[in-house]
Amino acid sequence: MTRPIPDKAEVALEFPDKLYIGTFERSARFDAHLDQTGVSLTLHRTGDADVRKSVHMHFHYGLFADILSDLANTVASMPPHDADHGCAPNGGRGTLCRAFH
């Protein structure tokens, strides 16, 4: 089930001879869920064919755990006002917010 994106996501896909960049803002939607092997994240931008796009990512649990660990480790180097921005009250951020403080 998709939900509206409350902020913004930027995606860049780089190949040796091409670069694709996409922005997903509040008019876009996302889906995040767990499956047997990892975490799935999909970003959807609807509309006419010239603006419609989607990005599908799947991270196996081991990689996702390392990503979360790296994010938590970088919190200490962030200025306090940046860490506070990342912890705006929104239920689902609770676990990540605890890493900020």
N, C-alpha and C positions, 0 to 999 in steps of 0.2 A: 504494500500500500504506500503510495507516494504522499509526501507532505511538502508544503511550500518551503522554499529555502528562506530562512529568516535573515540572512545577511548576504554573503557573496562567496563564490568559489571561482577560482581561476585555474585552468588546466592548460598545460603545454605538453605537446608530444613532439619530440625532436628526433628526426632521422638525419643521416649524413647530408642529404640533399633537400630536405623539406622541414618546415616547422609549422605545426598546427597549434593555434592558440584559441581557447574558448573561454568565455565568461558566462557564468550562471548566476543570475541575480534573483531578486525577490519574485520575479514573474516565473521563475523556473521551479522545478520540484526535485525532490530527492527520495531515495529509498535506501535504507540501511537495514541489514539483517544478518543473522548468523545462519550457517548451514553446517553440515557434518564436518567440513574440512576448514572452514574459516569464516571471514567477514566479507560480505558483499556490499558494495556501495555503488549506486547508480545515480547519476545526475541527468535530468531531462529538461530540455528547453523545447517547448511546443511552439507551434505557429506555422507559418508558411514554409514551404520547402527550402527557401533561401536562408532561413534563420533557425530551422528545426535542427536539433542535434542531441546526442546523448553520449555519455561516457559511462562505461561499465568497468568496475575494478573488483578484483577478488584477491584478498590477502589471506594466505594460510595462517593458522593461529600462531605458529612460531614467529613468523615475520611480523605479524600484527603486535605481538607481545614486545618484540624488540622496538618497534616504532613507538609504542606507548612509553616504553622505558626511556627512549631517547627524548621524547617530548617532556617527560617528567624531569629528566636531568637538565634540560635547558631552561626550566622555569627559574632556577636560582639566578641566572644571568640576565633575566628580564627586568627592566625598570618596574617599580611597583605599580605605576599607573597602567602599564601594559598588562600585567598579571591580573589586575582588577577587572579590566575590560573583558578578559577571557572568562571571567566568573560571573557574568551577569546572571541573575537568577533565572533559571529555565530548567528545572527538574532534571533533565537528562544529562546535564553537565556536572552533576554532583561529584562523581568519581574523579573526573579530571580536575575539578576545582580544588579538591582536597590536595592534589599534587602541587597546586600553586601556592598553598599556604602551609 
